[in-house]
Amino acid sequence: MKTTVCTLFEGSFHYGLGALVNSLHRNDFMGMVWAGYRGSLPSWAQKSQNKDSYTELAVAPQLTIRFVPLDTPLHFAHYKPTWMLQIMETLDPQCEALFYFDPDIVIKCRWEFFEKWVTYGIALCQDVNYSMPSNHPIRKSWESFARERGHTVHHTIDGYYNSGFLGVKRQYLLALELWKNLIDQVENESGDLRQWKSLDRTHRFWSANQDTLNLLAMLTEFPLSTVGPDGMDFIPGGYIMSHAIGLIKPWNKKYIRCALGGLHPSIAEKEYWKNAETPLRIYPPLVLSGYRLRVRVAAAIGRVIKRR
């Protein structure tokens, strides 16, 4: 099966993209990574070659990034299904399965696991706030929203999924179209889609992209294959991915200062630095060594100073 990876990035998130690609290489992914972006390409991509509609960078034998400039007013969180559809329909019509990863994720297990996973259904991972019972008032309000628009609920679900990852086979293309349409339909409720979030959790569509992904999981007739919050290292015991959620990302955190305040380096932050060196050299060697040293010092401090 020909599998393809995609992501979206802008600004400093190119550091996360580099680590994501390095983690893919480390775990034997071979194929294409489609990276949609706004702004400028990172300095570590300076050896890229310009093509008609993208810029291509050979990372390693059988591993290539294709950078595609995007012109959309949407926050990238809400652009995910549109981007995935563009890849499957236009940019990479031969791909049989497509995986989206946020550029603050690294993978931890062999790529073959992902390829097998998506054969069981739409691949999803539970969020850090992973419990939302089928009779939860917000979920019931989603049902009302859907039925008012002629949709049928096909899956009874008790978990809440993170939109930073999604795996779909080509046979599930209609699910991406439904997700895109749901995002369009909730804009009047969720607020300006040029922003990530503008409401609080009491609103039924607080996170336009993530809430609609969870509604999609209820409405689609396609099978689902889901893992718990350990799938992104939100709880101990994970072995699939690490997701560095939160506003402060691993590449801009003040580790020692945070450790002195009782915040030690997270699993996701440690996994990021494991994947920041090769084959993409996203930092000069001395800069990388300095960061890794600060992470080790912060971890040592964290064993002594705990947040109360």
C-alpha positions in Angstrom: 0.0 0.0 0.0 1.4 3.4 -1.0 1.1 5.6 2.1 1.7 9.3 2.2 2.2 11.8 5.1 1.1 15.4 5.3 1.2 18.4 7.6 0.7 22.1 7.8 3.1 24.6 9.3 4.1 28.3 9.5 6.5 30.4 11.5 8.6 28.5 14.0 6.7 25.3 13.5 9.3 24.4 10.9 11.3 23.1 13.8 8.5 20.7 14.6 8.2 19.7 10.9 11.9 18.8 10.9 11.6 16.6 14.0 8.5 14.9 12.6 10.3 14.0 9.4 13.3 12.8 11.3 11.1 10.6 13.4 9.5 9.2 10.3 12.9 8.3 8.9 14.0 6.8 12.2 11.0 4.5 12.1 11.4 3.4 8.5 8.8 5.5 6.7 9.6 5.6 2.9 7.6 7.9 0.7 6.4 11.5 0.4 5.7 14.1 3.0 3.5 17.0 1.8 4.1 20.1 3.8 1.7 23.0 3.2 3.0 26.3 4.6 2.6 30.0 4.8 5.5 32.4 4.9 9.1 31.4 4.1 10.8 28.1 3.9 13.2 27.3 6.7 16.9 27.7 6.3 17.5 23.9 6.7 15.5 23.5 3.4 17.9 25.7 1.4 18.9 22.7 -0.8 15.3 22.3 -2.0 14.6 22.3 -5.8 11.8 24.3 -7.3 9.1 22.5 -9.2 5.9 23.8 -10.9 3.7 24.0 -7.8 5.9 22.9 -5.0 9.5 22.9 -3.7 11.1 19.4 -3.2 13.7 18.4 -0.7 15.3 14.9 -0.8 15.8 14.0 2.9 17.1 10.5 2.5 16.9 7.7 0.0 13.1 7.2 -0.6 12.1 10.0 1.7 11.1 13.4 0.2 9.4 16.5 1.5 7.3 18.6 -1.0 6.6 22.1 0.3 3.5 23.7 -1.1 2.7 27.4 -0.5 -0.9 27.9 0.6 -3.1 31.0 0.3 -6.0 30.6 2.7 -7.4 33.0 5.3 -8.3 30.0 7.5 -6.3 29.1 10.6 -4.4 25.9 9.6 -6.3 23.9 12.3 -9.5 24.4 10.2 -7.8 23.8 6.9 -6.8 20.2 7.5 -9.5 18.3 5.6 -9.2 20.7 2.6 -5.5 20.1 2.5 -5.9 16.3 2.8 -8.5 16.4 0.0 -6.1 18.5 -2.2 -3.4 15.9 -1.8 -5.5 12.8 -2.5 -7.4 14.4 -5.4 -4.8 16.5 -7.1 -1.2 16.4 -5.7 -0.8 12.7 -5.0 -3.7 10.8 -6.7 -1.8 7.5 -6.5 -1.6 7.5 -2.7 -3.7 4.7 -1.2 -3.7 6.0 2.4 -2.9 9.4 3.8 -1.8 10.3 7.4 -2.0 13.8 8.7 0.3 14.8 11.7 0.4 18.2 13.4 4.0 19.6 13.2 4.4 19.2 17.0 4.2 15.4 16.9 6.9 12.9 16.5 6.3 9.2 16.0 7.8 6.5 18.2 7.0 3.2 16.6 7.8 1.4 13.3 5.9 2.8 10.3 4.4 -0.6 9.5 2.2 -0.2 12.6 0.5 2.8 11.0 0.1 1.1 7.7 -1.6 -1.8 9.4 -3.7 0.5 11.6 -5.4 2.3 8.8 -6.6 -1.0 7.2 -9.0 -1.4 10.2 -10.7 1.9 9.7 -10.3 5.7 10.1 -7.3 6.0 12.5 -7.9 8.3 15.5 -6.2 9.0 18.8 -8.0 10.2 22.0 -7.3 13.7 23.3 -5.7 14.7 26.6 -9.3 15.3 27.7 -10.4 12.0 26.4 -13.7 11.2 28.0 -17.0 12.4 26.5 -19.7 9.8 27.2 -22.4 9.2 24.6 -25.0 11.0 26.7 -22.7 14.0 27.4 -24.7 17.2 26.9 -22.3 18.6 24.3 -22.4 15.4 22.4 -26.2 15.3 22.5 -26.1 18.9 21.1 -23.9 17.7 18.3 -26.5 15.0 17.5 -29.2 17.7 17.4 -27.1 19.8 15.0 -26.5 16.8 12.8 -30.1 15.6 12.6 -31.3 19.2 11.8 -29.1 18.9 8.7 -30.3 15.4 7.7 -27.3 13.4 9.0 -27.6 10.0 10.7 -25.6 8.9 13.7 -23.8 5.6 12.9 -21.4 5.3 15.8 -22.0 5.5 19.6 -18.9 7.0 21.0 -17.6 7.7 24.5 -14.2 9.1 23.7 -13.0 12.5 22.5 -10.4 12.5 19.7 -7.5 14.8 19.0 -7.4 16.4 15.5 -3.6 16.5 15.4 -3.6 13.1 13.8 -5.8 11.3 11.3 -5.3 8.3 9.0 -7.6 7.5 6.1 -7.6 5.1 3.2 -8.6 6.4 -0.2 -11.9 4.5 0.2 -12.7 6.9 3.1 -12.4 10.1 1.0 -16.0 11.0 1.6 -15.2 11.2 5.3 -12.8 14.1 4.6 -15.5 15.8 2.5 -17.9 15.5 5.4 -15.4 16.9 7.8 -14.7 19.9 5.6 -18.4 20.6 5.2 -19.0 20.3 8.9 -16.3 22.9 9.6 -18.0 25.2 7.1 -21.4 24.7 8.7 -20.3 25.5 12.3 -18.6 28.8 11.5 -21.7 30.8 12.5 -21.5 29.1 16.0 -17.8 28.6 16.6 -16.6 32.1 15.5 -14.1 33.4 13.1 -12.2 30.5 11.4 -9.2 32.7 11.0 -8.6 32.0 14.7 -8.0 28.7 16.4 -10.6 29.2 19.1 -12.7 32.1 20.3 -15.3 30.5 22.6 -15.3 28.5 25.9 -16.0 24.8 26.2 -19.7 25.3 27.2 -20.4 26.1 23.5 -21.1 23.0 21.4 -18.6 24.0 18.8 -15.7 25.4 20.9 -12.9 24.0 18.7 -14.3 24.0 15.1 -11.9 21.5 13.7 -11.7 19.1 16.6 -15.3 19.1 17.6 -16.3 18.5 14.0 -13.8 15.7 13.7 -15.5 14.1 16.7 -18.9 14.7 15.2 -17.6 13.1 11.9 -16.6 10.0 13.9 -20.3 9.7 15.0 -21.7 10.3 11.6 -19.5 8.4 9.2 -20.6 5.0 8.0 -16.9 4.0 7.6 -15.3 1.9 10.4 -13.1 3.5 13.0 -9.9 2.2 14.6 -9.0 4.2 17.7 -6.4 4.3 20.4 -6.4 5.9 23.9 -4.6 9.0 25.1 -1.5 7.0 25.6 -1.3 7.1 21.7 0.0 10.6 22.0 1.8 10.3 25.4 -0.9 12.2 27.2 -0.8 9.5 29.8 2.1 7.1 30.7 2.7 3.9 28.7 2.6 5.4 25.2 4.6 3.8 22.3 3.0 5.3 19.2 3.4 9.1 19.1 4.3 12.0 21.3 2.3 15.2 20.9 3.7 18.4 22.4 0.4 20.2 23.0 0.2 23.6 24.6 1.2 27.1 23.6 4.9 26.7 24.5 6.5 24.3 22.1 9.7 22.2 22.7 11.8 24.5 20.5 11.0 27.7 22.4 10.7 26.6 26.0 12.9 27.9 28.8 13.6 24.6 30.3 15.7 25.5 33.4 13.4 28.4 34.3 10.4 26.2 34.0 12.0 23.5 36.1 12.8 25.9 38.9 9.1 26.7 38.9 8.2 23.0 39.2 7.6 22.2 35.5 10.0 19.5 34.4 10.4 18.4 30.7 7.5 16.4 29.4 7.8 13.1 27.6 6.9 14.8 24.3 9.6 17.5 24.8 12.2 14.8 25.4 11.0 12.9 22.4 11.3 16.0 20.3 15.0 16.5 21.1 15.7 12.9 20.3 14.5 13.6 16.8 16.1 17.0 16.2 19.4 15.9 14.8 19.3 13.7 11.7 18.8 13.3 8.8 17.5 16.9 8.7 19.9 19.1 10.6 17.5 21.7 11.8 20.0 23.1 14.4 23.7 23.8 14.3 25.5 21.1 16.4 26.4 23.5 19.2 22.9 24.9 19.5 21.4 21.4 19.6 23.9 20.3 22.2 23.1 23.3 24.3 19.4 22.6 24.2 19.9 18.9 25.1 22.1 19.9 28.0 19.4 22.3 29.3 16.8 19.5 29.0 18.9 17.1 31.1 19.6 19.8 33.7 15.9 20.7 33.9 15.0 17.0 34.3 17.4 16.7 37.2 16.0 19.8 38.8 12.5 18.3 38.2 13.4 15.3 40.4 13.9 17.7 43.3 11.5 20.5 42.8 7.9 19.5 42.2 5.0 21.8 41.4 2.5 21.8 44.3 
